[in-house]
Structures are given as structure tokens and as C-alpha cells.
Amino acid sequence: MTLFDPPIVAAVSCPGRVQRSALFVCGLLILLSISSFGVTTYVSQNGGTLTCNGGTQSTVSVATFNSSTPAAGDVIWLCGTITSAVHERGDGSSGNPITMNFDAGAKISLPVCNDVSVGTTCLNIGSWIVVNGGTACGPGTTCSANDTGTGIIEATTNGTGLATQQCNSQAILARGGNNEVKNLIIRNVYKHTSSTDNTCGGGDDQAYYNSSSNGTSMHDMTIHDVGTGWREAGVSSNISFYNIHAYNYNWAFQSGVGGGLTASNYFIHDNHFGSTANWDDTLTNHFHHNSIFLFDNCGSDTCPEHFSNVYIYNNLFDGGRGCCSTSQVYFGGGDPNPVYLWNNVFDNRGQSAGLANGLLVATGGHLAGTRVGTVTYLYNNSFLGAGTGVDVQPCAVLEGTVRAMENNVFDGCATLVNSKASPSTITAAGLNSNFYGAAGTNVWQYQGSNQTTLGAWQSATSGDENAVKASNAMLNPDGSPQAGSPVIGAGTNLTALCSGSLLSLCSDTSDGGARTPVTRPPTGAWDDGAYADPSGTPPAPPTGLNAAVQ
């Protein structure tokens, strides 16, 4: 029993509500249902008495639950394996949500997450709902490694060569916002295993879908074998997506903005974004895999819609990207103004396929008319390409205005940075102390011209004093610096920026949520890139490098 449960002696049926285990009559049950504590309902596939939430409970069937309307403050427990779609028809309220818990071992398991018989998907929820699988299952957890140990939502027969190829299905379909979804495994919504399978578009078959998700967070989850992890097709604000381990997806996080509106305050952090290669297709870039894909729904240069205040940090992007990945992060429009990226590891090393456009592509979509392109701030990121013969495109493609680019590592791409032709600009005062490693012939590009030496790059941009260029970054397999690495001590101290939404800049990366960050020193030089040298003591300056210090 939960803290506020009444004694369990009988099941009482009340019109318009589900059965509740209670000692009292319907009148008192109704009073309980509108109290701040709500009432507790146990749901199983067929109803009856079974063990759930640590005790013997009287449960209602999914069919009975689907015909009811829970109220704010109610608590729902899902018990055992549920093989019918669950339709939660109520709404919570601010400070008094409806909570849906998965019992240990509980799961929603359907052949396809699209049950037209009840007009819903695997799980349909309203607004102010907390969905809790039970155990944190994000990057670095045993739960994620074993794909078990918490609540599960899954399809079992949908995908390449399986019984069904159902497009436009959702593990969770939300009718409103201000929801929290946590501690879950969402898997196999569409299991795509062949490049000849062009049945569904890459945005179909989502783990979570809503047309407007204001105030919603997803965290501490594992999501795999889906077309899209998070898809939001309207305009939302105050979105959090963190501590997620995602792999075998086409897009892990996708959001489009339209209607002349502004989507604001996106916080995407401490995630491990893995492989997208399973979504390769035989059409021409039909799916264009990305870990994060932000775009507008307008083809005009005069569209006013845009994103405001996007924060992307402490994420690890790795794994095989396949033939058709345009980038690991792609801003395809909507003019993100501003977008902040720090402590991210963009790692394509060891892969046989490069990114079609670059590891990071911040285009902003349209650069004529009233559009200004992406306004970007880059701090202490590591861009690690697979080598100039594989990553033939730049490590970072930047359009619009780059207000800051400090303490980043760019290594292993044919072009390290391409700040594209006018009106793209880099603010000289915010360009400083980056490390540039192995590259091809045209090491940098700025406003349509190529620079092959560090001095030429500094002259073209009128900035990047204290930058270092060296052929060997001396990094460990995880991207952290080896002893004697030239990135150690090469950065500017950015402690003054560590406040508000940028507070975590004063620690290094969590490696996609799998490690405890190292605190950066409050005084003295920082290390370039996402990782800080744990010794905290910079080595003697390296010798024999092509370096310029101003």
C-alpha cells in the first residue's frame, strides 16, 4: 500500500470511475478522488487479485480503466504484462499531477503501438501526467546495458521482415504538455534492420509524440529501435530531454517550429546518442539520420518562426552513423537564437562512414530576407572526426552569427571549421583558444575563402588568439587528453560564464551521463575540449608545434 491508501478489504464499483480497493462507500471515494492525495488504482490486463506494488491488490482490467477518467492527484499502478493499449483519459494539474507507476517487471507489450480498436497507441496520456517506470535506466546504468530492470513499453512484431510494417505509431502519445516521463525502456516501436526497407519515413514510429509539449521532460531512459525518440510537431517551450541512452534511431530528438511562433528553452543534456546506421535506406538520403534535428516548417526567407534559448551540453554522440547521416546535430531552420553548446563530444572516430554535411551543422535554414541564421555559442566541445579520408566534410559548419567559439577541439576532419559565406560572421572577441588538429588541405573556411595556416585563419577572422595547431591531439579512446596532450592548459578560463543555465560549464563533460564530471579550476588555464585533465596540473608547453600565441 502507498502512504495514503485506505485499508484493502473489498473492491467497490462507482459509476464513471474505475474500481478502487477501499473500505468506504462511493460517496467517500468521490471525496478522496478530489483531494490533493487522490486515490490509487491498480491495473492489470484482465483484472483480478494479484501481487503488485509489494502487496496483494485488487486490480481492474485495462478495458475498465480505459473507460474511466482519472482525476488530479490520482495514482495508477500498472501490474504485470499488459497486452492492450492503455488510454489514460484524465488530466492532472500544476502541483497535483496524475502519477502512473510501473510495478517491478511490468510492461506494456503490443504487436504494434497503434491499437485502432481504442483509438490510441501503446500509452495515451493527457496533461500534467508523471509516467514512472521505476528504476533509472539512462547512460551507464546496468538497466540500460541489460535492456531490463524497469518498466517497458514495446512493440513486438513491427519492423523489417516482421509481421507488420505499421508507420505512424507511438509508444507514448500525449494529448497535452507539462508531463514527466522517466525511468523507462521504450523499444522496438519499429525495428528497422535492412536498407531495402523504405516503408516508413524516418520520423514515423516514435517513442514520444506530442503536437505541443510545453513544460515536458523525459529523462533517465533507454530508447532504441524507433524512428524518432522525441517528436514534437507543434511549438513548445521549457523542454528537458536528459540522461537518455538512445540508439538504433533515425532521429533521437526532433522538433519543428511553424506558424510564425517561437519555441523556447530547450535543455538537451547528459545523453548518450548512439548508432543510426540501422536506418540506412536505398533512397537518396530518405531518412538523413541526426541525433538532434531542429527545423522550421517554412520554405520562405521571410518566415518569423524560430527557436529561442536552446541549450545542448554534456552529450556524447558516437556509434556508426551509416550511409545517410547528414550530421550528429542539425539545425535545419528556425534560426535558433541563441543556441549554446558546451561539453559535447562529437565522436566519429573508428567509423567507416563520414557525416554527409559535418559533425555539427548550424545552418539556420534561410539567410536572406528577415532570416539571420543560427546564433551560436560553442564552449569546450570536442569534434573528433574519423580522418580526412572519411570525414571529408567539416567538423563544424556554421552559418549566421557565431558569438563565441572558445576552448573547442577540432580534429580529424578534412576541414576543421567552415564558417560559410556572407552574411555568416564570427565575433572576433568571442573567438579564442581553440585547438586544431589533423585536417586536410583546406584547414579552415571563412566566408567562402580557404585558409591553410593558423595565421591566415586568425587574420581572416581577426580573432582566435592563443589558438594551437598540432597534428596530434594525443587523446584517449574516450576523447580525454593523454599526459602531455597539447590541449591541456590551452584554454581560456571561462569561470565568469558559469551561472544560470550555463552553470555546468565549470565542470567537464559527463560523457553522455556515464561519468561524474571533473570540476574545472576557478583560476588559471582550462583545458580545451569537453574533458578536463583530472590531475588539474597543466604540463610544460609542448615543443615542435605550429602554434601562434598572441
Stockholm file with secondary structure:
# STOCKHOLM 1.0

chainA/1-550         MTLFDPPIVAAVSCPGRVQRSALFVCGLLILLSISSFGVTTYVSQNGGTLTCNGGTQSTVSVATFNSSTPAAGDVIWLCGTITSAVHERGDGSSGNPITMNFDAGAKISLPVCNDVSVGTTCLNIGSWIVVNGGTACGPGTTCSANDTGTGIIEATTNGTGLATQQCNSQAILARGGNNEVKNLIIRNVYKHTSSTDNTCGGGDDQAYYNSSSNGTSMHDMTIHDVGTGWREAGVSSNISFYNIHAYNYNWAFQSGVGGGLTASNYFIHDNHFGSTANWDDTLTNHFHHNSIFLFDNCGSDTCPEHFSNVYIYNNLFDGGRGCCSTSQVYFGGGDPNPVYLWNNVFDNRGQSAGLANGLLVATGGHLAGTRVGTVTYLYNNSFLGAGTGVDVQPCAVLEGTVRAMENNVFDGCATLVNSKASPSTITAAGLNSNFYGAAGTNVWQYQGSNQTTLGAWQSATSGDENAVKASNAMLNPDGSPQAGSPVIGAGTNLTALCSGSLLSLCSDTSDGGARTPVTRPPTGAWDDGAYADPSGTPPAPPTGLNAAVQ
#=GR chainA/1-550 SS CCTTCCCCSCEECCTTSCCEECSSCHHHHHHHHTSSSCCEEEEESEEEEEEETTEEEEEEEHHHHHTSCCCTTCEEEECSEECSCEECCCCCBTTBCEEEEECTTCEEEESSSCBTTTTBCSEEECSSEEEECSSCCCTTCHHHHHTCSSEEEEESSBBTTSSBCCCSCEEEEESSSSCEEESEEEECSSBCCCTTCCSSCTTCSEEEEESCCTTCEEEEEEEEEEEEEEEECSCCEEEEEEEEEEEEEEEEEEEEECTTCEEEEEEEESCEECCCGGGCCSSSSSSCBEEEEEEESCCSTTCCCEEEEEEEESCEECSCCCSCBCCSEEECSSCCSSEEEESCEEECTTCSSCCSSCSEEECCSCCSTTCCCCEEEEESCEEECSCTTTCCSCSEEECSEEEEEESCEEESBSSSEEECSTTCEECGGGEECCEECSBCSSCEEETTEEECSHHHHHHHHTCCBTCEECSCCCBCTTSCBCTTCTTTTCBCCCGGGCSGGGGGGGBCCCTTTTSCCCBCCSSSCBCSSSCCCTTCCCCSCCSSCEECCC
#=GC SS_cons         CCTTCCCCSCEECCTTSCCEECSSCHHHHHHHHTSSSCCEEEEESEEEEEEETTEEEEEEEHHHHHTSCCCTTCEEEECSEECSCEECCCCCBTTBCEEEEECTTCEEEESSSCBTTTTBCSEEECSSEEEECSSCCCTTCHHHHHTCSSEEEEESSBBTTSSBCCCSCEEEEESSSSCEEESEEEECSSBCCCTTCCSSCTTCSEEEEESCCTTCEEEEEEEEEEEEEEEECSCCEEEEEEEEEEEEEEEEEEEEECTTCEEEEEEEESCEECCCGGGCCSSSSSSCBEEEEEEESCCSTTCCCEEEEEEEESCEECSCCCSCBCCSEEECSSCCSSEEEESCEEECTTCSSCCSSCSEEECCSCCSTTCCCCEEEEESCEEECSCTTTCCSCSEEECSEEEEEESCEEESBSSSEEECSTTCEECGGGEECCEECSBCSSCEEETTEEECSHHHHHHHHTCCBTCEECSCCCBCTTSCBCTTCTTTTCBCCCGGGCSGGGGGGGBCCCTTTTSCCCBCCSSSCBCSSSCCCTTCCCCSCCSSCEECCC
//
